[in-house]
């Protein structure tokens, strides 16, 4: 499609299954694997592994629903598009609003993680520099972003493999530390699952890039579960290895869980390697997050829910360049001023609401439209809502307040439009 000025307003389909899987892996195998285990262990106690399993079940339901919807609606915007098409304009808007706001906070959290590992004394400065650099990479084309993400994922997976093998084969490893004890509570397991879900949510990036995927009806349903399955294997292996040498209490108290794990295994020389892996993983997550947020911003701008000027697509690079620049600028400001822990809780709430709407949308598909088994969107919807409200109270209040503000803005704009017509 081309505008009246001759400038294309649709994105180029360049990504195949492999690139889509890599982008999903780059989003999920990110800072969460290096940072989320400790707060999840504090919440769950010895119930960390059941919490991981619960997060995986909800993530699978969400991934299946998202994949079926993305194959049906292969356009940029993800659940913003699905909610609008299946449930109505308001629900699509609410999903898009929650995604853009929540993932902007997540971008800042990833950038700050890069800063913390690279230069702890100047974490905010490094975070802003990382945002600027990756925004520039995204600006020159999604294909280049996919190549960079591929390199990052390869290095991070190598680092994690070294950590897992080193810890599990050490004399400090003890399988008894994996047992679930009386300190594990149902509420704690739920909260841990909500915190760990933050690290699983990257498969949305594949769906939000639907307009840039070749043969989306075939590619997306294959790429989403494949990326999620690979990530689950990695997360389970890392969680088991860390627990086996630190135990749940040691893991809960760890500032840098995997670095502490290799030290506990008697291999302190691997700690610098872990720090490098953490910085690269957070960089990969940040790169894919900026991609996803800018594409949802593009879709909402096309529908005038955000300034329409953000809907422009660069005639040479084929990317939503104005949306990417604005998203990069906002993330840079937040990364220069925010606290990473608060950003993670806020982001988790927004993302879980986003996927709740995705599951509700998938439940309306017919069999001819590729509807998943009915149980999957039902479990996904219920799971998202339960995990969202099991998060820390401050995260729930802040997240619900921001979503309510977005809903009010939508109502005022709709009222004004009705009066004008």
N, C-alpha and C positions, 0 to 999 in steps of 0.2 A: 504494500500500500504506500502511496505517495501523497503528500500534502499538496495544496494548490500552488505552493512555491517550488515544488519539485523536490522537496527534501523528504526522504523516507521517514515514516513514523512507526515502522515495525522493525523488530530486531532480527538479526541474521541467525539462521539455524546452522550452527557449526558443531555442536557437541554430540558425540556418540555415547554409547553405554559406558565405555571405559572412562571418558572424561567426566560424565555425570556421576559415576561411582566415586571417582577421586575427589570431586568437589564435595560430595556428601561425607566422605571419610575425613577430608580436611576440616569440615565443620564439626564433626562429632569427636574425632580423635584430636582434641585440642587441649586447651588449658584445663578442662574439667578433669581429665584423667590425672593430672598432676596436683590439682587443688581441691576438687570436690570430695575426695575420699575422706579427708579429715573432718569437715563439718558433718558429713553424712554419718561417720562413725560416732561423733559426739551425740547425734540425735538418736541413732539406732542402738548404740552399745554393741553387743555381740550379734545383733540382728542386721548387720550391714549387708550380708549376702542375700538374705530374704528381701531387703529393701531394693537391692540391685535387681533381683529377679522381678519384683513388682514393677519397677520402673521399666524393665524390658518388656513386660506384657503390655503395659499401656502404650509404650513406644511402638510396639509391633502393630497394635490396633490402629494407632494414628498413622503409621507409615502405610498400612494397607489401604485405609480410607483415602489418604492423600494421593497415593499412587493411582487409584481408580479414578478419582476426580481429575487429577492432572492429565490422565490419558483422554478423558472426556473433554476437558477444557485446557488445551495446551497453550495458555497465554501467561504472560508475566503477571504476577500478583498473588499466586497461590490461593489460600483460603479466602482472601478478599474477593477473588473472582468466583470461587465456588459458593460462598455464602450468598453473594449477590444473585447468582443464577438459580440457586436451589431454594433459598430461604427468603430472599427479598433484599432490597437495597440496604436497609438498616443493618442487617446481620453481616453482610459483606463489609460494610463500612466499619462496624465494630471490630471485626476480625482484623482488618487492615490497620486500624488505629492501634489495636493492642500489639500487633506485630511490629509496626514501625517504632512505637514508643518503647516497647519492651526490648526489642533487639538493638535499638540505639543504646540503651543502657548496657546490654550485653556486649556490644562493640567496645564500649568504654572499659568494661571489666576485662575483656581480652587484651586491650591495649595496655592497661595497667599491669596485667600479669606479665606481659613482655617487659615492661619497665622494671618490675620488681626483680625479675631474674637477671636482666642484663645489667642494671645499675641501680641497686636498691636505694641509694641516696638521692637519686634523681629520677625516680620512677615516673613522675608526671611528665617530665621533659621528654624522656624516651618514649612514653606513650603517645604524646602528641606527634613526635617525629615519625613513629610507626604508622599512625593514621594518615599522615600526609603522604608518606611513601607508598602505602598500599592503595590509597585513593588514586594516585598517579598511575599505578599499574593497572587498576580497573579501568581507568579512563581510556587507555590505548587498546582495549579490547578484551572480551571475555576469554578468547582463545589463549592469550598470553597469561591471563589469570589462571587458567586451567593448567598450563605448563608449570607455572610457579608452584601451584598447589600440589601438583604431582611430585615435584622434587621435595617439598616440605614433608608430605606424607611418607615418602620413602625413608627419609632420615629419621623421623619420629618413630616409625614402626621399628626401625633398626635399634634405636635407643631403648624402646620399651622391651624388645626381645632380649636385649642384653641384660636389662634389669630383672626381668622375669627369670631367666635362666640362672643368673648369678645368685638371686635370693633363694630360689627353690632348691638349688643344689648346695647351698651353704649349710654348715653345721648348726646355724642358728634357727633354721626352719623347723617348725613343729606343727604338725597337722592338727593337734589338739586345740590350737588357738582358733581354728575355724568353727568350733562347736558353738551353737546358739545357747546362751545361758539365761538365767532368770532375770538378768538386767534388761533384756530386750522386751519392749512393750509394743503393743499394736500401734499406738500413736507415734512412737518413735520410729517404727519401721515406715509408716506412712510419710512422716516428715523427711526421712532419709531418701525415700523414693522420689519425693518432690524435688529435693536438692539435686539428686543424681540425674533427674530428668533434664535439668538444665544442660547437662553435657551430651544428652542423646538427641537433642532437638535439631541437629544439623541436617537431617534428611529433608527438612523443609526447603533447604536451598535448592535441591534438585527440582522440586515442584515450582518454586518461584522463578526458576530459569526455564520454564516450560516453553517459552517463545523462542529460545535459543537452542533447543534440542532437536536433532534430526529424528524424524519418525517418532514423535512423542507417544503415540498410542502403544508402540512397542517398547521404546527405550525406557520411559519413566517407570512402568510397572516392573521392569527387570532391574533397573538401577537402584530404586529405593530399598526394596528388601535385601538386595545384595549388600549395599553399603551398611545397612543396619545390622545385618547378620555378622559381617566382618567386625563391626565395632563392638558388638556384644561379646564376641570371642576375646577380643583384646581387653575389654574392660574386666571381664571375669578373670582372665589370667592375671592381670595386674592386681586386682583386688585380693585374690587368693594369695599371691606372692607377698604382698605387703602385710596382710594379716598374719601370714605364717611366721614372719620374723618380728613383727612389732606387737601383735595382738591388738584387740580392739581399743584398749586403753592407750597403748603407745601410738596407735594410728590416730586416735582422736586428739592427742596432744601434739601431734607433729605439725610444725610450721610448713615444712616442705616434705610431704609424706614419702615420696619415692627416693629423695636424697637421704632421708633418715633411714629408709629401708635398706639401702645399699651399705650405709654405715653400720647398721645393726648386723648385717650379714658379714661384716669384717672386710668390706671393700670400699674404704673411704675414697680411694682414687677414682671411683666411678661417679662421685658426686658432681664434679664439674661437667661431666658428660650429661648427667641428668638435667643440670641447669640449662645447658645448651638445648637439649631436647624440649624442655618446657618452654623456652623462649620461642623456638621454632614452631611448636605446636600451637601456642597462642597466636603467633603470626598467621599460621594457616587458618585458624578459626576466624580471626579478624578479617582476613582477606575474603573469605566466603560470606561472612556476615554482612560486610559492606555491599557485596554483590546482591544478596537477598533483600536487604532493606531498600536499596536504590531501585530494584525492580518493583517492589510493592509500592514505593513512592511514585514510580512511573505510572503504574496501573491506576492508583487513586487520583493522580493528577489528570489522567485522561478523562476521568469521570467528574472532574472539577471538585472533588472532595479535598484536594490540595491545589495550590496555585497551578493553573494549566501550563504555565511556562515550563514547569518541571517535566512535562510530557515529551520534550524534544529529544530526538535521537540523532546522534552525531552522524553526518553524512559519510564520513570517511571510516570511522572506527566502529560504527554500528552499535553504540552503547548509549544509554540514557545519561548523557554527560552532565546536564544541569542537575539532575537528581543526585548523581554521584558526588558532585561538588558540594551541594548543599548538605547531604548526609555526612560527607567527610568533615565539613566545617563544624556541624553540630557535635559530632562524635569527638572531634578534637577539643572542643570547649569542655564537654563533659569529662573527657579523660584527663584534662588538665586541672580539674577541680573536684572530682567525685571520689568516693570511697568504694573500693571494689566489692566489699561484702554487701553493702546496701544495694548495689547495682545488680548483683546476682539474684537476690531475693525478689526484687521488683521485676526483673526480667522473667523469672520462672513463672510468676503469677500471670503475666501478660501472655506468655507463650502457651500455657496450659489452657487459658480461655480461648486462644486462637485455635488450638487443636480440638477443643470441645465443639466449636462451630464447624470445624472440618468434619468431625464424626457425625454431627447432626445433618450436615449436607449430604454426606455419603449415604445415610440412611434413607434418603429420598430417591436415590437412584433406582431405576427399574432393572430387571434382569437383562434386558436388551442393552441397557446403558452400561453394563459391566458392574452391577451392584455386588459388593462383597457379601459373604455370609452375614445374615442379619445380626448375629451375636457380636461380630467384630466392632461395628460402629457403636453398638449399645454399650459394650464393655469399655470402649475407648472414651465415649462421652462421660459415662459415670466415673471412670478412673481419673480423667482430667479434672473434673469438678472436685472430687474427693481430695486429690493431691494438691490442688490449688488452695483449698481452704485448710489443709493440714500444714501449710507453710507457716513460718513465724508470723505472729499477729501483725507486726509492723509492716511486713511485706504485703499481707492481705489488705490492710487498710489503705496503704499507699496505692497499690495496684487497683483496687476497686474505686478509689477516688479519681484516679486518672482516667479509667474507663468511663466513669460516670460523667466526668467533664467532657470527654469526647462525645458521649451520647447527647448531652445538653447542647453542644455546639452543632451537632447534626440536626437536632430538633429545631433550633433557632434558624438554621440555614434553610431547612425545609419549609418552615413557616413563612420566612421572608420570600422564598421562591413562589409559594402558593399565592401570597398577596400580590406579588408582582404580575402573576399571570391572570 
